[in-house]
């Protein structure tokens, strides 16, 4: 095991024991969690994403089921969240519950994933129903925002249902004054396989549609992929005045020099406020999560803040002992 991962190792048996004997411990941990503003002083965000398993998307890095190892995923998240410049995490309820019990969400921005019904590879994959957090769940848990996926296939009449339910979710989040990160894509099926269109025209259209959802856009953010040609991003993001965060990339995307440069150029655009990345940072090809996360943090928050940590991130510092985990019930 990577020594940095070992320092953040998780005992799944202890978590299961605590969950079995004291299920109320999750709500207790949520109630006492130390919160922070969504945006820090520099107005930028670096969020680690880990909501993929809830949609049955388990592949990462070199493994087609890498994210199926929950203890391994939690260790990587704890390590990533411990690095300077990481502002928070985006995940489904089960992952956030684990992180709460581990005490890993103190002082972090927490974003709950809302619609995970479009299971990867399913015939109904574009039916992105709201099977995750409801707005009232996010408010009750004192979380800081929600995220919804908006995939549109102009040849699939079911996309209208997705569009309508997404709009009502935007309304419900705004009523609670909770930000919602909308992740819009134009998609189409080719030979039965779902393909995402990252061309400039498709991404521009998806941003325009997502910006107009609901009765107000006051609390709406957009979570946007970098286009096939990164040079198109300035023209694409000009389609909206809503704050934008970049997507990290699909499964198997390694944060190599090309990926970092794509992020760097897009992060300089005036409406782009940060980066939400998951598998590219949590499962880098060399296994060095700390180095991958530190490099992303330098891109998001500025090189000066992280000078000396990018090339040589050094050993990670452990978090405080997990809150309640391992204690006898």
C-alpha beads as a LAMMPS data file, in Angstrom:
LAMMPS data file: protein, C-alpha beads

329 atoms
328 bonds

1 atom types
1 bond types

-500.0 500.0 xlo xhi
-500.0 500.0 ylo yhi
-500.0 500.0 zlo zhi

Masses

1 110.0

Atoms # bond

1 1 1 0.000 0.000 0.000
2 1 1 1.154 3.517 -0.800
3 1 1 2.438 4.973 2.523
4 1 1 0.349 8.108 2.038
5 1 1 -2.754 5.961 1.586
6 1 1 -1.831 3.884 4.637
7 1 1 -1.801 7.023 6.786
8 1 1 -5.446 7.561 5.830
9 1 1 -6.539 3.909 5.832
10 1 1 -10.111 3.113 6.780
11 1 1 -11.380 0.137 8.797
12 1 1 -14.594 -0.927 7.025
13 1 1 -15.536 -3.276 9.873
14 1 1 -15.453 -0.387 12.343
15 1 1 -17.668 1.702 10.071
16 1 1 -20.133 -1.171 9.631
17 1 1 -20.217 -1.763 13.401
18 1 1 -20.924 1.886 14.115
19 1 1 -23.601 2.006 11.423
20 1 1 -25.279 -1.148 12.774
21 1 1 -25.306 -0.140 16.445
22 1 1 -25.648 3.634 16.198
23 1 1 -27.233 4.721 12.911
24 1 1 -28.040 8.053 14.536
25 1 1 -24.282 8.767 14.613
26 1 1 -24.521 10.014 11.007
27 1 1 -27.056 12.729 11.871
28 1 1 -25.109 13.615 15.015
29 1 1 -21.910 14.057 13.011
30 1 1 -23.743 16.195 10.436
31 1 1 -25.206 18.398 13.186
32 1 1 -21.828 19.130 14.784
33 1 1 -19.794 19.444 11.570
34 1 1 -17.816 22.665 11.372
35 1 1 -18.976 24.485 8.258
36 1 1 -17.309 27.018 5.973
37 1 1 -18.517 29.335 3.216
38 1 1 -18.854 27.615 -0.139
39 1 1 -16.206 29.963 -1.547
40 1 1 -12.993 30.833 0.246
41 1 1 -11.238 34.186 0.238
42 1 1 -10.038 33.888 -3.338
43 1 1 -13.519 32.995 -4.618
44 1 1 -12.260 29.737 -6.156
45 1 1 -13.180 26.078 -5.632
46 1 1 -11.400 22.731 -5.904
47 1 1 -13.840 19.909 -5.226
48 1 1 -13.106 16.167 -5.234
49 1 1 -15.910 14.195 -6.915
50 1 1 -16.901 10.698 -5.782
51 1 1 -20.530 10.256 -6.814
52 1 1 -19.750 7.831 -9.649
53 1 1 -20.438 4.513 -7.799
54 1 1 -24.056 5.468 -7.084
55 1 1 -24.658 5.439 -10.850
56 1 1 -22.886 2.098 -11.266
57 1 1 -19.815 3.756 -12.838
58 1 1 -17.013 1.973 -10.995
59 1 1 -14.100 2.207 -13.435
60 1 1 -11.148 4.458 -12.645
61 1 1 -7.532 4.588 -13.732
62 1 1 -6.442 1.161 -14.916
63 1 1 -9.226 -0.752 -13.158
64 1 1 -12.748 -1.251 -14.462
65 1 1 -14.007 -1.700 -10.870
66 1 1 -11.477 0.383 -8.930
67 1 1 -14.148 2.457 -7.196
68 1 1 -15.890 -0.696 -5.951
69 1 1 -13.282 -0.851 -3.159
70 1 1 -15.033 1.447 -0.702
71 1 1 -12.282 1.452 1.911
72 1 1 -9.763 2.307 -0.802
73 1 1 -11.950 5.105 -2.148
74 1 1 -12.427 6.559 1.334
75 1 1 -8.682 6.453 1.999
76 1 1 -8.027 8.338 -1.240
77 1 1 -10.693 10.895 -0.367
78 1 1 -9.308 11.406 3.148
79 1 1 -5.858 11.921 1.693
80 1 1 -7.133 14.340 -0.958
81 1 1 -9.223 16.311 1.522
82 1 1 -6.218 16.688 3.808
83 1 1 -4.192 18.516 1.143
84 1 1 -4.006 22.333 1.181
85 1 1 -6.224 23.999 -1.369
86 1 1 -8.868 21.271 -1.517
87 1 1 -12.141 22.966 -0.654
88 1 1 -14.523 20.056 -0.405
89 1 1 -16.167 16.990 -1.840
90 1 1 -19.085 16.004 -4.076
91 1 1 -20.600 12.584 -3.379
92 1 1 -23.718 10.520 -2.827
93 1 1 -25.220 10.095 0.629
94 1 1 -23.502 6.797 1.474
95 1 1 -20.020 8.187 0.781
96 1 1 -20.722 11.438 2.630
97 1 1 -22.101 9.479 5.598
98 1 1 -18.843 7.521 5.772
99 1 1 -16.783 10.707 5.566
100 1 1 -18.892 12.287 8.305
101 1 1 -18.262 9.319 10.597
102 1 1 -14.546 9.561 9.813
103 1 1 -14.477 13.258 10.695
104 1 1 -13.180 14.095 7.217
105 1 1 -15.696 16.835 6.365
106 1 1 -14.766 19.364 9.045
107 1 1 -14.336 22.806 7.513
108 1 1 -15.050 21.507 4.008
109 1 1 -17.672 22.431 1.441
110 1 1 -20.021 19.477 0.993
111 1 1 -22.033 18.963 -2.202
112 1 1 -24.638 16.204 -2.394
113 1 1 -25.360 14.357 -5.635
114 1 1 -29.070 14.407 -6.437
115 1 1 -29.970 12.352 -9.525
116 1 1 -28.195 9.014 -9.949
117 1 1 -30.980 7.033 -11.624
118 1 1 -29.382 6.885 -15.078
119 1 1 -27.246 3.820 -14.438
120 1 1 -24.155 3.486 -16.596
121 1 1 -24.764 1.200 -19.577
122 1 1 -28.494 0.732 -18.904
123 1 1 -31.168 1.025 -21.578
124 1 1 -32.637 3.778 -19.368
125 1 1 -29.300 5.546 -18.806
126 1 1 -30.621 8.913 -19.955
127 1 1 -33.517 8.709 -17.498
128 1 1 -31.592 10.586 -14.818
129 1 1 -34.183 10.367 -12.079
130 1 1 -33.658 11.914 -8.667
131 1 1 -32.706 8.854 -6.638
132 1 1 -30.156 10.661 -4.423
133 1 1 -30.392 13.726 -2.238
134 1 1 -33.565 15.791 -2.199
135 1 1 -33.234 19.511 -1.476
136 1 1 -34.698 19.006 1.987
137 1 1 -32.135 16.266 2.719
138 1 1 -29.291 18.641 1.891
139 1 1 -30.788 21.334 4.120
140 1 1 -31.356 18.917 7.011
141 1 1 -27.773 17.660 6.844
142 1 1 -26.448 21.258 6.722
143 1 1 -24.691 20.571 3.438
144 1 1 -23.608 23.418 1.241
145 1 1 -24.935 22.653 -2.252
146 1 1 -26.373 20.009 -4.546
147 1 1 -25.411 18.714 -7.965
148 1 1 -27.631 17.413 -10.739
149 1 1 -26.814 15.750 -14.045
150 1 1 -28.639 16.997 -17.157
151 1 1 -28.036 14.792 -20.200
152 1 1 -30.039 15.634 -23.301
153 1 1 -30.506 13.454 -26.381
154 1 1 -32.600 15.223 -28.997
155 1 1 -33.677 11.823 -30.376
156 1 1 -34.895 10.597 -26.974
157 1 1 -38.326 11.973 -25.925
158 1 1 -37.487 11.015 -22.348
159 1 1 -35.028 13.890 -22.211
160 1 1 -37.979 16.230 -21.811
161 1 1 -38.819 14.529 -18.501
162 1 1 -35.227 14.957 -17.358
163 1 1 -35.335 18.635 -18.349
164 1 1 -38.584 19.232 -16.475
165 1 1 -37.535 17.485 -13.251
166 1 1 -34.191 19.302 -13.322
167 1 1 -35.993 22.646 -13.578
168 1 1 -38.173 21.833 -10.576
169 1 1 -35.086 20.791 -8.612
170 1 1 -33.481 24.149 -9.409
171 1 1 -36.627 25.857 -8.082
172 1 1 -36.625 23.777 -4.887
173 1 1 -32.949 24.464 -4.228
174 1 1 -33.421 28.192 -4.799
175 1 1 -36.338 28.223 -2.365
176 1 1 -33.926 26.890 0.284
177 1 1 -31.187 29.292 -0.853
178 1 1 -28.939 26.352 -1.641
179 1 1 -26.605 26.486 -4.659
180 1 1 -27.085 23.763 -7.245
181 1 1 -24.387 22.695 -9.695
182 1 1 -26.008 21.672 -12.992
183 1 1 -23.906 19.385 -15.194
184 1 1 -25.330 19.628 -18.743
185 1 1 -24.382 17.439 -21.706
186 1 1 -25.617 16.871 -25.223
187 1 1 -25.601 13.110 -25.835
188 1 1 -26.530 10.655 -28.572
189 1 1 -26.487 6.916 -29.060
190 1 1 -24.131 5.431 -31.630
191 1 1 -24.599 1.718 -32.206
192 1 1 -26.451 1.496 -28.913
193 1 1 -23.601 3.172 -26.993
194 1 1 -24.113 6.533 -25.348
195 1 1 -21.678 9.196 -26.557
196 1 1 -21.185 12.676 -25.137
197 1 1 -20.765 15.486 -27.646
198 1 1 -17.929 17.771 -26.512
199 1 1 -17.938 19.899 -29.628
200 1 1 -18.188 23.645 -29.109
201 1 1 -21.709 23.936 -30.538
202 1 1 -23.095 21.134 -28.359
203 1 1 -21.487 22.395 -25.147
204 1 1 -22.613 25.972 -25.855
205 1 1 -26.192 24.819 -26.385
206 1 1 -26.188 22.723 -23.216
207 1 1 -24.955 25.702 -21.189
208 1 1 -27.643 27.952 -22.626
209 1 1 -30.376 25.418 -21.806
210 1 1 -29.087 24.728 -18.287
211 1 1 -28.801 28.451 -17.528
212 1 1 -32.495 28.929 -18.249
213 1 1 -33.817 26.219 -15.931
214 1 1 -36.295 27.165 -13.226
215 1 1 -37.894 30.364 -12.018
216 1 1 -34.576 31.901 -10.975
217 1 1 -30.933 31.258 -11.758
218 1 1 -29.740 33.033 -8.624
219 1 1 -28.396 29.847 -7.027
220 1 1 -27.385 27.977 -10.182
221 1 1 -23.806 27.062 -11.029
222 1 1 -22.733 25.184 -14.149
223 1 1 -20.391 22.177 -14.144
224 1 1 -18.875 22.137 -17.609
225 1 1 -16.549 19.833 -19.574
226 1 1 -13.544 21.208 -21.406
227 1 1 -14.386 21.108 -25.116
228 1 1 -12.624 18.867 -27.623
229 1 1 -10.664 21.906 -28.725
230 1 1 -9.733 23.853 -25.565
231 1 1 -9.418 27.001 -27.650
232 1 1 -13.214 26.971 -27.964
233 1 1 -13.777 27.376 -24.221
234 1 1 -13.745 31.179 -24.267
235 1 1 -16.519 31.239 -26.861
236 1 1 -18.449 28.476 -25.085
237 1 1 -18.414 30.068 -21.628
238 1 1 -19.486 33.373 -23.158
239 1 1 -22.945 31.786 -23.450
240 1 1 -23.698 32.449 -19.769
241 1 1 -22.936 34.763 -16.868
242 1 1 -23.507 31.977 -14.338
243 1 1 -20.458 30.834 -12.364
244 1 1 -18.763 27.817 -13.958
245 1 1 -16.641 24.974 -12.592
246 1 1 -14.774 22.624 -14.901
247 1 1 -15.271 18.875 -15.069
248 1 1 -12.209 16.811 -14.319
249 1 1 -12.621 14.275 -17.109
250 1 1 -14.033 10.829 -17.902
251 1 1 -12.928 7.451 -16.577
252 1 1 -9.390 6.578 -17.570
253 1 1 -8.338 10.207 -17.926
254 1 1 -4.972 10.712 -16.280
255 1 1 -3.955 14.186 -15.147
256 1 1 -0.925 14.310 -17.421
257 1 1 0.627 17.414 -18.887
258 1 1 -2.013 17.770 -21.600
259 1 1 -4.912 17.517 -19.136
260 1 1 -3.329 20.012 -16.755
261 1 1 -2.763 22.455 -19.599
262 1 1 -6.405 22.105 -20.697
263 1 1 -7.480 22.913 -17.151
264 1 1 -4.990 25.770 -16.827
265 1 1 -6.198 27.648 -19.896
266 1 1 -9.888 27.186 -19.089
267 1 1 -9.429 28.205 -15.445
268 1 1 -8.194 31.596 -16.633
269 1 1 -11.553 32.446 -18.226
270 1 1 -13.578 35.156 -16.447
271 1 1 -16.652 33.092 -15.459
272 1 1 -14.746 29.938 -14.447
273 1 1 -14.488 29.685 -10.667
274 1 1 -12.836 26.309 -10.154
275 1 1 -12.549 22.600 -10.853
276 1 1 -14.532 19.520 -9.811
277 1 1 -12.429 16.413 -10.464
278 1 1 -12.714 12.863 -9.246
279 1 1 -11.163 9.865 -10.901
280 1 1 -8.425 11.855 -12.645
281 1 1 -7.091 12.990 -9.245
282 1 1 -8.069 10.103 -6.967
283 1 1 -6.732 7.366 -9.276
284 1 1 -3.681 8.854 -11.048
285 1 1 -1.568 6.414 -13.084
286 1 1 1.423 6.698 -10.750
287 1 1 -0.749 6.254 -7.656
288 1 1 0.404 9.550 -6.124
289 1 1 -2.901 11.118 -5.126
290 1 1 -1.221 13.887 -3.118
291 1 1 0.878 15.066 -6.069
292 1 1 -2.091 15.011 -8.461
293 1 1 -4.284 16.932 -6.015
294 1 1 -1.538 19.441 -5.190
295 1 1 -1.008 20.228 -8.862
296 1 1 -4.735 20.777 -9.377
297 1 1 -4.855 23.002 -6.281
298 1 1 -2.030 25.108 -7.667
299 1 1 -3.927 25.571 -10.919
300 1 1 -7.165 26.526 -9.169
301 1 1 -5.865 28.715 -6.349
302 1 1 -2.672 30.061 -7.881
303 1 1 0.880 28.832 -8.239
304 1 1 2.332 30.962 -5.438
305 1 1 0.191 29.426 -2.724
306 1 1 1.431 25.940 -3.564
307 1 1 4.989 26.686 -4.647
308 1 1 7.279 23.944 -3.386
309 1 1 4.500 21.389 -3.024
310 1 1 3.667 20.650 -6.645
311 1 1 6.808 18.852 -7.715
312 1 1 7.613 17.392 -4.311
313 1 1 4.327 17.038 -2.388
314 1 1 6.016 15.062 0.391
315 1 1 4.266 12.732 2.804
316 1 1 0.694 13.584 3.681
317 1 1 -0.320 14.644 7.113
318 1 1 -2.827 12.425 8.839
319 1 1 -6.233 13.678 9.875
320 1 1 -7.357 13.549 13.487
321 1 1 -8.487 10.160 14.723
322 1 1 -11.803 9.162 13.093
323 1 1 -14.658 10.430 15.186
324 1 1 -16.471 7.503 16.774
325 1 1 -15.148 4.904 14.365
326 1 1 -13.615 1.946 16.154
327 1 1 -15.237 2.813 19.463
328 1 1 -17.353 0.116 20.971
329 1 1 -21.049 0.935 20.665

Bonds

1 1 1 2
2 1 2 3
3 1 3 4
4 1 4 5
5 1 5 6
6 1 6 7
7 1 7 8
8 1 8 9
9 1 9 10
10 1 10 11
11 1 11 12
12 1 12 13
13 1 13 14
14 1 14 15
15 1 15 16
16 1 16 17
17 1 17 18
18 1 18 19
19 1 19 20
20 1 20 21
21 1 21 22
22 1 22 23
23 1 23 24
24 1 24 25
25 1 25 26
26 1 26 27
27 1 27 28
28 1 28 29
29 1 29 30
30 1 30 31
31 1 31 32
32 1 32 33
33 1 33 34
34 1 34 35
35 1 35 36
36 1 36 37
37 1 37 38
38 1 38 39
39 1 39 40
40 1 40 41
41 1 41 42
42 1 42 43
43 1 43 44
44 1 44 45
45 1 45 46
46 1 46 47
47 1 47 48
48 1 48 49
49 1 49 50
50 1 50 51
51 1 51 52
52 1 52 53
53 1 53 54
54 1 54 55
55 1 55 56
56 1 56 57
57 1 57 58
58 1 58 59
59 1 59 60
60 1 60 61
61 1 61 62
62 1 62 63
63 1 63 64
64 1 64 65
65 1 65 66
66 1 66 67
67 1 67 68
68 1 68 69
69 1 69 70
70 1 70 71
71 1 71 72
72 1 72 73
73 1 73 74
74 1 74 75
75 1 75 76
76 1 76 77
77 1 77 78
78 1 78 79
79 1 79 80
80 1 80 81
81 1 81 82
82 1 82 83
83 1 83 84
84 1 84 85
85 1 85 86
86 1 86 87
87 1 87 88
88 1 88 89
89 1 89 90
90 1 90 91
91 1 91 92
92 1 92 93
93 1 93 94
94 1 94 95
95 1 95 96
96 1 96 97
97 1 97 98
98 1 98 99
99 1 99 100
100 1 100 101
101 1 101 102
102 1 102 103
103 1 103 104
104 1 104 105
105 1 105 106
106 1 106 107
107 1 107 108
108 1 108 109
109 1 109 110
110 1 110 111
111 1 111 112
112 1 112 113
113 1 113 114
114 1 114 115
115 1 115 116
116 1 116 117
117 1 117 118
118 1 118 119
119 1 119 120
120 1 120 121
121 1 121 122
122 1 122 123
123 1 123 124
124 1 124 125
125 1 125 126
126 1 126 127
127 1 127 128
128 1 128 129
129 1 129 130
130 1 130 131
131 1 131 132
132 1 132 133
133 1 133 134
134 1 134 135
135 1 135 136
136 1 136 137
137 1 137 138
138 1 138 139
139 1 139 140
140 1 140 141
141 1 141 142
142 1 142 143
143 1 143 144
144 1 144 145
145 1 145 146
146 1 146 147
147 1 147 148
148 1 148 149
149 1 149 150
150 1 150 151
151 1 151 152
152 1 152 153
153 1 153 154
154 1 154 155
155 1 155 156
156 1 156 157
157 1 157 158
158 1 158 159
159 1 159 160
160 1 160 161
161 1 161 162
162 1 162 163
163 1 163 164
164 1 164 165
165 1 165 166
166 1 166 167
167 1 167 168
168 1 168 169
169 1 169 170
170 1 170 171
171 1 171 172
172 1 172 173
173 1 173 174
174 1 174 175
175 1 175 176
176 1 176 177
177 1 177 178
178 1 178 179
179 1 179 180
180 1 180 181
181 1 181 182
182 1 182 183
183 1 183 184
184 1 184 185
185 1 185 186
186 1 186 187
187 1 187 188
188 1 188 189
189 1 189 190
190 1 190 191
191 1 191 192
192 1 192 193
193 1 193 194
194 1 194 195
195 1 195 196
196 1 196 197
197 1 197 198
198 1 198 199
199 1 199 200
200 1 200 201
201 1 201 202
202 1 202 203
203 1 203 204
204 1 204 205
205 1 205 206
206 1 206 207
207 1 207 208
208 1 208 209
209 1 209 210
210 1 210 211
211 1 211 212
212 1 212 213
213 1 213 214
214 1 214 215
215 1 215 216
216 1 216 217
217 1 217 218
218 1 218 219
219 1 219 220
220 1 220 221
221 1 221 222
222 1 222 223
223 1 223 224
224 1 224 225
225 1 225 226
226 1 226 227
227 1 227 228
228 1 228 229
229 1 229 230
230 1 230 231
231 1 231 232
232 1 232 233
233 1 233 234
234 1 234 235
235 1 235 236
236 1 236 237
237 1 237 238
238 1 238 239
239 1 239 240
240 1 240 241
241 1 241 242
242 1 242 243
243 1 243 244
244 1 244 245
245 1 245 246
246 1 246 247
247 1 247 248
248 1 248 249
249 1 249 250
250 1 250 251
251 1 251 252
252 1 252 253
253 1 253 254
254 1 254 255
255 1 255 256
256 1 256 257
257 1 257 258
258 1 258 259
259 1 259 260
260 1 260 261
261 1 261 262
262 1 262 263
263 1 263 264
264 1 264 265
265 1 265 266
266 1 266 267
267 1 267 268
268 1 268 269
269 1 269 270
270 1 270 271
271 1 271 272
272 1 272 273
273 1 273 274
274 1 274 275
275 1 275 276
276 1 276 277
277 1 277 278
278 1 278 279
279 1 279 280
280 1 280 281
281 1 281 282
282 1 282 283
283 1 283 284
284 1 284 285
285 1 285 286
286 1 286 287
287 1 287 288
288 1 288 289
289 1 289 290
290 1 290 291
291 1 291 292
292 1 292 293
293 1 293 294
294 1 294 295
295 1 295 296
296 1 296 297
297 1 297 298
298 1 298 299
299 1 299 300
300 1 300 301
301 1 301 302
302 1 302 303
303 1 303 304
304 1 304 305
305 1 305 306
306 1 306 307
307 1 307 308
308 1 308 309
309 1 309 310
310 1 310 311
311 1 311 312
312 1 312 313
313 1 313 314
314 1 314 315
315 1 315 316
316 1 316 317
317 1 317 318
318 1 318 319
319 1 319 320
320 1 320 321
321 1 321 322
322 1 322 323
323 1 323 324
324 1 324 325
325 1 325 326
326 1 326 327
327 1 327 328
328 1 328 329
